[in-house]
Amino acid sequence: MSLPRVLSVAGSDSGGGAGIQADLKTMLALGVHGMSVVTAVTAQNSLGVQGAWPLPVEAVRAQYRSVVDDIGVQAVKTGMLASAELVEAVAELIGATDAPAVVDPVGVSKHGDSLLAASALDSVRTGLLPVATVATPNLDEVAQLTGVRVESEDDLRRAAAAVLAYGPRWVVIKGGHLAGDAVDLLTDGSEEHWLRAPRYDNRHTHGTGCTLASAIASHLAKGLPVPEAVTAAKEYVTGAIAAGFALGTGIGPVDHGWALGRGTPEA
């Protein structure tokens, strides 16, 4: 029996907590076969991003075609795309692929480091969001893309409408930066799902956005409808946040393997 196949198109995180590394760990944990198109190489750790080097468009296109044309995919997930040229190329590739696409419009890292050129924002709006089955912006990315500032839970619906205006079929507005419970709004403009989870007192949350988007893509690849896929992904990432652990001297990652069980090391 072949496992469902999910392709991540994203940047590499040398610290292993976010990006391609987080995506592949999430896919393994959720029982799908993860594959990758590396769009950029970063030097990063628990303290932040020390450097980022986008790959040439032809290298990204070649990786994508190599995987899709031979192996095939049941879902695609995008993360860090860095430049307008890469955004446009990836949007074109996804638009020609018969599989659901989860777009995480990565703009800023957990530490506040910019991961998307300002010149690429229009390409995200006009090229990438229109081919998304589900878009998963956080509140900073909503403000970047639409100008809508979310100050409270009441603003989430307005933010969702602003993102949906660019063409994704569904949007998840991630309210993790608000006070109180961790509340996300999933909507297609007519149907709404409010997803709530307790907020854990744990600063080690590096990779949360990558992990959620990859989990959604994994569940879509298994054939779940969007509301069920997003609900299951929210449960997975909530557990990963609760189990987040210290790594280095800054912000550690969520634990992608929290649900797999941990063996006891030999003495």
GULUM-297844 format. One record per residue (C-alpha): x, y, z; residue number from 1. Coordinates in steps of 0.1 Angstrom, whole numbers, plus 5000, padded with zeros to 4 digits. Layout:
<sites>
+------+------+------+-----+
!    u !    v !    w ! pos !
+------+------+------+-----+
!    X !    Y !    Z ! NUM !
...
+------+------+------+-----+
</sites>
This chain:
<sites>
+------+------+------+-----+
!    u !    v !    w ! pos !
+------+------+------+-----+
! 5000 ! 5000 ! 5000 !   1 !
! 5014 ! 5034 ! 4990 !   2 !
! 5014 ! 5061 ! 5016 !   3 !
! 4998 ! 5095 ! 5007 !   4 !
! 5025 ! 5118 ! 4993 !   5 !
! 5029 ! 5154 ! 5004 !   6 !
! 5054 ! 5179 ! 4989 !   7 !
! 5068 ! 5208 ! 5009 !   8 !
! 5081 ! 5238 ! 4990 !   9 !
! 5099 ! 5258 ! 5016 !  10 !
! 5132 ! 5270 ! 5031 !  11 !
! 5156 ! 5249 ! 5051 !  12 !
! 5160 ! 5256 ! 5088 !  13 !
! 5195 ! 5245 ! 5099 !  14 !
! 5183 ! 5243 ! 5135 !  15 !
! 5157 ! 5218 ! 5126 !  16 !
! 5127 ! 5234 ! 5143 !  17 !
! 5109 ! 5250 ! 5113 !  18 !
! 5109 ! 5250 ! 5075 !  19 !
! 5115 ! 5219 ! 5055 !  20 !
! 5128 ! 5200 ! 5086 !  21 !
! 5096 ! 5207 ! 5106 !  22 !
! 5075 ! 5198 ! 5076 !  23 !
! 5091 ! 5164 ! 5070 !  24 !
! 5089 ! 5156 ! 5107 !  25 !
! 5052 ! 5165 ! 5108 !  26 !
! 5045 ! 5144 ! 5077 !  27 !
! 5063 ! 5114 ! 5092 !  28 !
! 5043 ! 5118 ! 5125 !  29 !
! 5010 ! 5119 ! 5106 !  30 !
! 5017 ! 5088 ! 5085 !  31 !
! 5023 ! 5103 ! 5050 !  32 !
! 5054 ! 5103 ! 5028 !  33 !
! 5070 ! 5138 ! 5029 !  34 !
! 5090 ! 5152 ! 5000 !  35 !
! 5108 ! 5185 ! 4996 !  36 !
! 5116 ! 5213 ! 4972 !  37 !
! 5141 ! 5235 ! 4990 !  38 !
! 5136 ! 5272 ! 4981 !  39 !
! 5162 ! 5288 ! 5003 !  40 !
! 5190 ! 5278 ! 5027 !  41 !
! 5191 ! 5296 ! 5060 !  42 !
! 5216 ! 5298 ! 5088 !  43 !
! 5194 ! 5298 ! 5119 !  44 !
! 5192 ! 5286 ! 5154 !  45 !
! 5172 ! 5292 ! 5186 !  46 !
! 5183 ! 5329 ! 5186 !  47 !
! 5172 ! 5338 ! 5151 !  48 !
! 5181 ! 5338 ! 5114 !  49 !
! 5217 ! 5348 ! 5108 !  50 !
! 5216 ! 5345 ! 5070 !  51 !
! 5193 ! 5334 ! 5041 !  52 !
! 5202 ! 5325 ! 5006 !  53 !
! 5174 ! 5319 ! 4981 !  54 !
! 5180 ! 5292 ! 4955 !  55 !
! 5178 ! 5300 ! 4917 !  56 !
! 5143 ! 5297 ! 4902 !  57 !
! 5155 ! 5270 ! 4878 !  58 !
! 5167 ! 5249 ! 4908 !  59 !
! 5133 ! 5252 ! 4925 !  60 !
! 5114 ! 5244 ! 4893 !  61 !
! 5137 ! 5214 ! 4886 !  62 !
! 5131 ! 5199 ! 4921 !  63 !
! 5094 ! 5204 ! 4918 !  64 !
! 5091 ! 5188 ! 4883 !  65 !
! 5114 ! 5159 ! 4894 !  66 !
! 5091 ! 5149 ! 4922 !  67 !
! 5057 ! 5156 ! 4907 !  68 !
! 5063 ! 5141 ! 4873 !  69 !
! 5077 ! 5109 ! 4886 !  70 !
! 5063 ! 5103 ! 4921 !  71 !
! 5032 ! 5124 ! 4921 !  72 !
! 5016 ! 5142 ! 4951 !  73 !
! 4983 ! 5142 ! 4970 !  74 !
! 4990 ! 5176 ! 4985 !  75 !
! 5015 ! 5205 ! 4983 !  76 !
! 5025 ! 5229 ! 5011 !  77 !
! 5044 ! 5261 ! 5007 !  78 !
! 5065 ! 5280 ! 5032 !  79 !
! 5094 ! 5304 ! 5028 !  80 !
! 5096 ! 5316 ! 4992 !  81 !
! 5118 ! 5346 ! 4998 !  82 !
! 5115 ! 5365 ! 4964 !  83 !
! 5089 ! 5376 ! 4939 !  84 !
! 5105 ! 5354 ! 4913 !  85 !
! 5103 ! 5323 ! 4934 !  86 !
! 5067 ! 5331 ! 4945 !  87 !
! 5056 ! 5335 ! 4908 !  88 !
! 5074 ! 5303 ! 4898 !  89 !
! 5059 ! 5283 ! 4926 !  90 !
! 5024 ! 5297 ! 4920 !  91 !
! 5026 ! 5287 ! 4883 !  92 !
! 5038 ! 5251 ! 4893 !  93 !
! 5010 ! 5247 ! 4919 !  94 !
! 4984 ! 5260 ! 4895 !  95 !
! 4992 ! 5233 ! 4871 !  96 !
! 4992 ! 5205 ! 4897 !  97 !
! 4960 ! 5186 ! 4904 !  98 !
! 4963 ! 5185 ! 4942 !  99 !
! 4952 ! 5206 ! 4971 ! 100 !
! 4977 ! 5233 ! 4981 ! 101 !
! 4982 ! 5247 ! 5016 ! 102 !
! 4999 ! 5282 ! 5015 ! 103 !
! 5017 ! 5294 ! 5045 ! 104 !
! 5025 ! 5330 ! 5034 ! 105 !
! 5057 ! 5331 ! 5055 ! 106 !
! 5068 ! 5367 ! 5059 ! 107 !
! 5086 ! 5370 ! 5093 ! 108 !
! 5103 ! 5344 ! 5115 ! 109 !
! 5094 ! 5337 ! 5151 ! 110 !
! 5123 ! 5360 ! 5161 ! 111 !
! 5111 ! 5389 ! 5138 ! 112 !
! 5135 ! 5382 ! 5110 ! 113 !
! 5121 ! 5390 ! 5075 ! 114 !
! 5118 ! 5359 ! 5053 ! 115 !
! 5100 ! 5375 ! 5023 ! 116 !
! 5111 ! 5405 ! 5002 ! 117 !
! 5088 ! 5434 ! 5003 ! 118 !
! 5087 ! 5433 ! 4965 ! 119 !
! 5072 ! 5398 ! 4967 ! 120 !
! 5040 ! 5407 ! 4986 ! 121 !
! 5022 ! 5416 ! 4954 ! 122 !
! 5031 ! 5383 ! 4939 ! 123 !
! 5018 ! 5365 ! 4969 ! 124 !
! 4985 ! 5384 ! 4966 ! 125 !
! 4980 ! 5380 ! 4929 ! 126 !
! 4997 ! 5347 ! 4922 ! 127 !
! 5001 ! 5324 ! 4952 ! 128 !
! 4969 ! 5330 ! 4972 ! 129 !
! 4946 ! 5325 ! 4942 ! 130 !
! 4959 ! 5289 ! 4938 ! 131 !
! 4956 ! 5280 ! 4975 ! 132 !
! 4931 ! 5255 ! 4988 ! 133 !
! 4939 ! 5268 ! 5023 ! 134 !
! 4959 ! 5298 ! 5033 ! 135 !
! 4972 ! 5300 ! 5068 ! 136 !
! 4985 ! 5335 ! 5077 ! 137 !
! 4993 ! 5346 ! 5112 ! 138 !
! 4983 ! 5381 ! 5123 ! 139 !
! 5015 ! 5397 ! 5112 ! 140 !
! 5012 ! 5382 ! 5078 ! 141 !
! 4975 ! 5393 ! 5076 ! 142 !
! 4987 ! 5429 ! 5083 ! 143 !
! 5015 ! 5426 ! 5057 ! 144 !
! 4992 ! 5413 ! 5030 ! 145 !
! 4960 ! 5432 ! 5036 ! 146 !
! 4967 ! 5461 ! 5060 ! 147 !
! 4941 ! 5447 ! 5085 ! 148 !
! 4953 ! 5449 ! 5121 ! 149 !
! 4937 ! 5423 ! 5144 ! 150 !
! 4935 ! 5435 ! 5180 ! 151 !
! 4909 ! 5411 ! 5193 ! 152 !
! 4889 ! 5380 ! 5184 ! 153 !
! 4862 ! 5402 ! 5169 ! 154 !
! 4886 ! 5413 ! 5142 ! 155 !
! 4893 ! 5377 ! 5129 ! 156 !
! 4863 ! 5377 ! 5106 ! 157 !
! 4873 ! 5410 ! 5090 ! 158 !
! 4908 ! 5396 ! 5085 ! 159 !
! 4895 ! 5365 ! 5069 ! 160 !
! 4874 ! 5384 ! 5045 ! 161 !
! 4904 ! 5405 ! 5035 ! 162 !
! 4925 ! 5375 ! 5027 ! 163 !
! 4897 ! 5356 ! 5009 ! 164 !
! 4894 ! 5386 ! 4986 ! 165 !
! 4927 ! 5375 ! 4970 ! 166 !
! 4913 ! 5341 ! 4960 ! 167 !
! 4921 ! 5312 ! 4983 ! 168 !
! 4892 ! 5288 ! 4987 ! 169 !
! 4896 ! 5287 ! 5025 ! 170 !
! 4916 ! 5307 ! 5050 ! 171 !
! 4928 ! 5299 ! 5086 ! 172 !
! 4934 ! 5332 ! 5104 ! 173 !
! 4958 ! 5321 ! 5132 ! 174 !
! 4949 ! 5340 ! 5164 ! 175 !
! 4979 ! 5327 ! 5184 ! 176 !
! 4992 ! 5362 ! 5191 ! 177 !
! 4960 ! 5373 ! 5208 ! 178 !
! 4955 ! 5371 ! 5246 ! 179 !
! 4935 ! 5343 ! 5261 ! 180 !
! 4928 ! 5309 ! 5244 ! 181 !
! 4946 ! 5301 ! 5211 ! 182 !
! 4917 ! 5308 ! 5187 ! 183 !
! 4918 ! 5303 ! 5150 ! 184 !
! 4891 ! 5311 ! 5124 ! 185 !
! 4887 ! 5288 ! 5094 ! 186 !
! 4863 ! 5300 ! 5068 ! 187 !
! 4855 ! 5300 ! 5031 ! 188 !
! 4835 ! 5331 ! 5034 ! 189 !
! 4802 ! 5314 ! 5041 ! 190 !
! 4810 ! 5285 ! 5064 ! 191 !
! 4829 ! 5293 ! 5097 ! 192 !
! 4847 ! 5270 ! 5121 ! 193 !
! 4861 ! 5285 ! 5153 ! 194 !
! 4890 ! 5264 ! 5166 ! 195 !
! 4899 ! 5268 ! 5202 ! 196 !
! 4927 ! 5253 ! 5223 ! 197 !
! 4942 ! 5262 ! 5257 ! 198 !
! 4972 ! 5284 ! 5257 ! 199 !
! 5002 ! 5267 ! 5273 ! 200 !
! 5028 ! 5285 ! 5293 ! 201 !
! 5056 ! 5273 ! 5271 ! 202 !
! 5080 ! 5297 ! 5252 ! 203 !
! 5093 ! 5269 ! 5230 ! 204 !
! 5071 ! 5274 ! 5200 ! 205 !
! 5095 ! 5276 ! 5171 ! 206 !
! 5080 ! 5261 ! 5139 ! 207 !
! 5044 ! 5264 ! 5149 ! 208 !
! 5032 ! 5278 ! 5116 ! 209 !
! 5051 ! 5254 ! 5094 ! 210 !
! 5039 ! 5225 ! 5115 ! 211 !
! 5002 ! 5235 ! 5113 ! 212 !
! 5003 ! 5240 ! 5075 ! 213 !
! 5021 ! 5207 ! 5070 ! 214 !
! 4996 ! 5189 ! 5092 ! 215 !
! 4967 ! 5203 ! 5072 ! 216 !
! 4984 ! 5192 ! 5040 ! 217 !
! 4990 ! 5158 ! 5054 ! 218 !
! 4954 ! 5153 ! 5064 ! 219 !
! 4942 ! 5166 ! 5030 ! 220 !
! 4964 ! 5141 ! 5013 ! 221 !
! 4946 ! 5114 ! 5033 ! 222 !
! 4914 ! 5126 ! 5018 ! 223 !
! 4899 ! 5145 ! 5046 ! 224 !
! 4877 ! 5175 ! 5037 ! 225 !
! 4892 ! 5209 ! 5046 ! 226 !
! 4873 ! 5215 ! 5079 ! 227 !
! 4882 ! 5180 ! 5093 ! 228 !
! 4918 ! 5183 ! 5080 ! 229 !
! 4922 ! 5217 ! 5098 ! 230 !
! 4906 ! 5205 ! 5130 ! 231 !
! 4929 ! 5175 ! 5131 ! 232 !
! 4959 ! 5196 ! 5124 ! 233 !
! 4950 ! 5220 ! 5151 ! 234 !
! 4949 ! 5191 ! 5176 ! 235 !
! 4982 ! 5179 ! 5165 ! 236 !
! 5000 ! 5213 ! 5167 ! 237 !
! 4984 ! 5220 ! 5201 ! 238 !
! 5000 ! 5188 ! 5214 ! 239 !
! 5033 ! 5197 ! 5198 ! 240 !
! 5032 ! 5232 ! 5214 ! 241 !
! 5025 ! 5216 ! 5248 ! 242 !
! 5055 ! 5194 ! 5244 ! 243 !
! 5078 ! 5220 ! 5230 ! 244 !
! 5113 ! 5218 ! 5245 ! 245 !
! 5144 ! 5239 ! 5252 ! 246 !
! 5171 ! 5238 ! 5225 ! 247 !
! 5200 ! 5262 ! 5224 ! 248 !
! 5198 ! 5294 ! 5244 ! 249 !
! 5167 ! 5309 ! 5228 ! 250 !
! 5133 ! 5297 ! 5216 ! 251 !
! 5132 ! 5260 ! 5213 ! 252 !
! 5110 ! 5240 ! 5188 ! 253 !
! 5076 ! 5224 ! 5192 ! 254 !
! 5079 ! 5186 ! 5196 ! 255 !
! 5068 ! 5170 ! 5163 ! 256 !
! 5070 ! 5135 ! 5177 ! 257 !
! 5049 ! 5141 ! 5208 ! 258 !
! 5022 ! 5116 ! 5198 ! 259 !
! 5046 ! 5089 ! 5187 ! 260 !
! 5056 ! 5079 ! 5222 ! 261 !
! 5091 ! 5080 ! 5236 ! 262 !
! 5112 ! 5050 ! 5244 ! 263 !
! 5132 ! 5050 ! 5276 ! 264 !
! 5169 ! 5055 ! 5269 ! 265 !
! 5192 ! 5027 ! 5282 ! 266 !
! 5212 ! 5036 ! 5313 ! 267 !
+------+------+------+-----+
</sites>
